[in-house]
Amino acid sequence: MNILLTGYAGFIGFHLASKLIKDSLIKNIYGVDNLDSYYDVNLKKSRIKELQKIDTNNKLKKFTFDLKNSKKLNQTFKNIKIDVVINLAAQAGVRYSFTNPRSYINSNIIGFFNILELMKTKKISKLIFASTSSSYGSQSITPYRENLMNNTPLQLYAATKISNEVMAHAYSHLYGFNSIGLRFFTVYGPYGRPDMAIYKFTDSIYKNKKIDLYDSGKMLRDCTYVDDIVEGIVRTLNIKSFSLKKKCNIYNIGFGKPVTVKAILNQIELNTGKKALVKILPKHTSEMNKTYCSTLKFNNDFNFKPKVKINDGLKNFNDWYKSYHLK
Ligand SMILES: NC(=O)c1ccc[n+]([C@@H]2O[C@H](COP(=O)([O-])OP(=O)(O)OC[C@H]3O[C@@H](n4cnc5c(N)ncnc54)[C@H](O)[C@@H]3O)[C@@H](O)[C@H]2O)c1
């Protein structure tokens, strides 16, 4: 199988690429990433180095360009056979969208549209793409099930991801390819994203920096270890299209047990052996009170539920942080 994987140098893309490199059914992985500077580019380069170490058969072909460049995208893959596209590239993050909204439109709307056009012109049969738990917005019925209305996003980031889901539906309906959108719930783990709470808390504690804790840490987050997310993506990759009832599907992938941000911070304090310096701030209007994943639909269709418990995952993260930053 030949795969086009966008965002391969990103957090989840890197972990997925590591797994696919070792998978004997995968022949080539065409990785695209623009190595943007949303967070430390050196972390992306370190991930690429790790991939090079394990890629002894040269399965991963790397391309550095922006998905909004449709000409480059089409020319690059003109004569390359692709069986599945996995689109993880996106402008992620919530707060960044207040100051850089255009970046979300460029990557998540125009970039995603270019991927859909590529699906159409090259007659690629399957698209798997990243959506988000943020798409549930102000929805208050929990756990979040995929059939809940999701037209009340609280930030532009979520609005662009909901747009991806409906754009994919239209293209899948018109041009007949299978499309699977995956709503990930707060992903964490080694080589994670420095803009996300678990990384930020750990980093600030080790560096004796103050942590901004919103709403006294009362918000609830359903945190999912990256290996479980990768396993979920691989299940969707391997499923035969006829075993799914619809051509276009949306699934949650999340652990299914929310914890308070304060509890996460307390556990990080235990792992680091240090007390956090905390500055309490009011809750921002863009923040959801709670994210809580229903795991039923994914488990029904793919016979898989995330397994890694938060305290085990946080310990792995802390071990990685120490080996990467403090050696
Ligand atoms: N990490 C999470 O908790 C989480 C939760 C829900 C959804 N998601 C989604 O999962 C996907 C992967 O997230 P991640 O945490 O690995 O983020 P990430 O930022 O680490 O990875 C995204 C990668 O895509 C690249 N990229 C961004 N825009 C691009 C463009 N226009 N052209 C080419 N490359 C581009 C970036 O350089 C980056 O390496 C994203 O779509 C994100 O929105 C992540």
The ligand as a MOL file (V3000), in Angstrom:
LIG
                    3D

  0  0  0     0  0            999 V3000
M  V30 BEGIN CTAB
M  V30 COUNTS 44 48 0 0 0
M  V30 BEGIN ATOM
M  V30 1 N -2.8640 16.8610 19.3410 0
M  V30 2 C -4.1460 16.9130 19.6500 0
M  V30 3 O -4.5240 16.8890 20.8290 0
M  V30 4 C -5.2030 16.9690 18.5790 0
M  V30 5 C -6.5480 16.9080 18.9700 0
M  V30 6 C -7.5450 16.9660 17.9970 0
M  V30 7 C -7.1910 17.0530 16.6690 0
M  V30 8 N -5.8770 17.1240 16.3030 0 CHG=1
M  V30 9 C -5.5700 17.2350 14.8860 0
M  V30 10 O -4.6680 16.1910 14.5410 0
M  V30 11 C -3.7740 16.6380 13.5180 0
M  V30 12 C -2.3420 16.4550 13.9690 0
M  V30 13 O -2.1480 17.2300 15.1450 0
M  V30 14 P -0.7530 17.3410 15.8860 0
M  V30 15 O -1.0430 17.4930 17.3120 0
M  V30 16 O 0.1610 16.2880 15.4010 0 CHG=-1
M  V30 17 O -0.2760 18.7920 15.3470 0
M  V30 18 P 1.1490 19.2680 14.8390 0
M  V30 19 O 1.0500 20.7530 14.7120 0
M  V30 20 O 2.2240 18.7070 15.6810 0
M  V30 21 O 1.2460 18.6090 13.3950 0
M  V30 22 C 0.7490 19.2060 12.2180 0
M  V30 23 C 1.8660 19.2040 11.1870 0
M  V30 24 O 1.3230 19.7070 9.9720 0
M  V30 25 C 2.2330 20.6310 9.3880 0
M  V30 26 N 1.4280 21.5870 8.6290 0
M  V30 27 C 0.5800 22.5310 9.1230 0
M  V30 28 N 0.0150 23.2250 8.1260 0
M  V30 29 C 0.5290 22.7210 6.9660 0
M  V30 30 C 0.3430 23.0310 5.5860 0
M  V30 31 N -0.4670 24.0310 5.2040 0
M  V30 32 N 1.0200 22.3250 4.6590 0
M  V30 33 C 1.8700 21.3230 5.0420 0
M  V30 34 N 2.0840 20.9850 6.3290 0
M  V30 35 C 1.4210 21.6800 7.2710 0
M  V30 36 C 2.9730 21.2640 10.5610 0
M  V30 37 O 4.2800 21.7130 10.1890 0
M  V30 38 C 3.0310 20.1290 11.5720 0
M  V30 39 O 4.2630 19.4260 11.4950 0
M  V30 40 C -4.1600 18.0830 13.2290 0
M  V30 41 O -5.0290 18.0890 12.1280 0
M  V30 42 C -4.8700 18.5190 14.4890 0
M  V30 43 O -5.7720 19.5650 14.2320 0
M  V30 44 C -4.8790 17.0810 17.2340 0
M  V30 END ATOM
M  V30 BEGIN BOND
M  V30 1 1 1 2
M  V30 2 2 2 3
M  V30 3 1 2 4
M  V30 4 1 4 5
M  V30 5 2 4 44
M  V30 6 2 5 6
M  V30 7 1 6 7
M  V30 8 2 7 8
M  V30 9 1 8 9
M  V30 10 1 8 44
M  V30 11 1 9 10
M  V30 12 1 9 42
M  V30 13 1 10 11
M  V30 14 1 11 12
M  V30 15 1 11 40
M  V30 16 1 12 13
M  V30 17 1 13 14
M  V30 18 2 14 15
M  V30 19 1 14 16
M  V30 20 1 14 17
M  V30 21 1 17 18
M  V30 22 2 18 19
M  V30 23 1 18 20
M  V30 24 1 18 21
M  V30 25 1 21 22
M  V30 26 1 22 23
M  V30 27 1 23 24
M  V30 28 1 23 38
M  V30 29 1 24 25
M  V30 30 1 25 26
M  V30 31 1 25 36
M  V30 32 1 26 27
M  V30 33 1 26 35
M  V30 34 2 27 28
M  V30 35 1 28 29
M  V30 36 1 29 30
M  V30 37 2 29 35
M  V30 38 1 30 31
M  V30 39 2 30 32
M  V30 40 1 32 33
M  V30 41 2 33 34
M  V30 42 1 34 35
M  V30 43 1 36 37
M  V30 44 1 36 38
M  V30 45 1 38 39
M  V30 46 1 40 41
M  V30 47 1 40 42
M  V30 48 1 42 43
M  V30 END BOND
M  V30 END CTAB
M  END
